[in-house]
């Protein structure tokens, strides 16, 4: 009981403590949707199911990390694939800078020519969607 009173006193003395942002408060649905589009374009699938989605519009560069499954009837244990996307800005129109699926990254400066080519293909598809 003594601890409950102490906690109440701390909260009363510091009302801003109640207004702390939750981890999801900084999420960016538009940025997340852009990364989902990157995944669909790269994987050549019309839809994907997402598990955990985290976006970071406040970072430089802004980005998204999410787990996904291409299965129609995805179960919670099926979300074991991961994609990370980085964009030039946190607001539309987004320009893809780089993305990684599992342990392989695709970007304009990748050493592997095939990975660089896959990046250029996905970026071209994303750029077409802006028009």
Secondary structure, DSSP 8 states (H G I E B T S, - for coil): -HHHHHHHHHHHH-GGGGG---GGGG--HHHHHHHHHHHHHHHT-S--EEEEEEEETTSSS-EEEEEEE--TT--GGG--EEEEEEES-SSSS--EEEEEETTEEEETT-SSHHHHHHHHHHHHHHHHHH-
